[in-house]
Amino acid sequence: MTDDKFDLIIPPGVPRSMIYEIKEQYDVEVVMRKRQLYFANMEGDTRELLAFRGTREVVEKVQEDLYNRLEAYISGTD
């Protein structure tokens, strides 16, 4: 078994409550990651974004959970 850590970038605009809930539910830490942006008027700008960091298995579960939570939030079914 390996101790490699993986990051899942949190899309800008995700409600803080979701970030807190996922942090509490899964074995992940919230970290800052510098990323270059390639859209709209931010072409090539480097920004610090939040990310969940954990093992691959856990980050994959977080990704699915976050997607489902965001989908429910956007559709108003949360």
Secondary structure per residue as TSV (DSSP state, phi and psi in degrees):
chain	resnum	aa	ss	phi	psi
A	1	M	-	360.0	142.4
A	2	T	-	-109.8	152.7
A	3	D	-	-99.7	19.3
A	4	D	-	-58.9	142.2
A	5	K	-	-110.4	145.1
A	6	F	E	-124.1	150.2
A	7	D	E	-112.8	140.7
A	8	L	E	-118.0	110.5
A	9	I	E	-64.6	133.1
A	10	I	-	-89.1	120.6
A	11	P	-	-59.9	138.0
A	12	P	T	-55.5	138.4
A	13	G	T	99.6	-7.2
A	14	V	-	-65.3	129.4
A	15	P	-	-57.9	139.6
A	16	R	H	-56.7	-36.3
A	17	S	H	-59.3	-38.4
A	18	M	H	-65.2	-41.8
A	19	I	H	-62.2	-45.9
A	20	Y	H	-62.1	-44.5
A	21	E	H	-62.6	-44.8
A	22	I	H	-65.9	-41.0
A	23	K	H	-57.9	-40.7
A	24	E	H	-73.9	-33.1
A	25	Q	H	-81.5	-31.2
A	26	Y	S	-118.7	160.7
A	27	D	S	-84.7	72.7
A	28	V	-	-133.4	159.0
A	29	E	E	-116.3	155.1
A	30	V	E	-98.2	124.9
A	31	V	E	-128.8	166.9
A	32	M	E	-99.7	137.0
A	33	R	E	-129.9	132.1
A	34	K	E	-83.6	129.7
A	35	R	E	-139.3	142.9
A	36	Q	E	-84.0	138.4
A	37	L	-	-100.4	144.7
A	38	Y	-	-132.6	52.4
A	39	F	S	-152.7	160.7
A	40	A	G	48.6	-136.5
A	41	N	G	-90.4	14.8
A	42	M	G	-109.5	18.1
A	43	E	T	-49.9	113.6
A	44	G	T	83.9	-6.5
A	45	D	-	-65.6	142.7
A	46	T	E	-100.7	127.4
A	47	R	E	-129.5	152.4
A	48	E	E	-90.0	123.5
A	49	L	E	-117.8	154.1
A	50	L	E	-79.5	150.5
A	51	A	E	-146.8	150.9
A	52	F	E	-89.9	134.3
A	53	R	E	-121.0	130.3
A	54	G	E	-172.3	-170.3
A	55	T	-	-68.5	159.7
A	56	R	H	-56.4	-46.3
A	57	E	H	-59.0	-45.7
A	58	V	H	-69.4	-42.5
A	59	V	H	-64.0	-35.8
A	60	E	H	-64.1	-39.4
A	61	K	H	-66.2	-41.5
A	62	V	H	-62.1	-42.3
A	63	Q	H	-59.1	-46.3
A	64	E	H	-64.8	-44.5
A	65	D	H	-63.7	-45.6
A	66	L	H	-61.7	-43.4
A	67	Y	H	-58.7	-47.2
A	68	N	H	-63.4	-41.4
A	69	R	H	-64.4	-42.8
A	70	L	H	-66.7	-39.7
A	71	E	H	-61.4	-43.8
A	72	A	H	-66.2	-39.9
A	73	Y	H	-63.3	-45.7
A	74	I	H	-67.1	-39.3
A	75	S	H	-81.7	-8.1
A	76	G	T	79.7	19.5
A	77	T	-	-104.2	12.5
A	78	D	-	-82.0	360.0
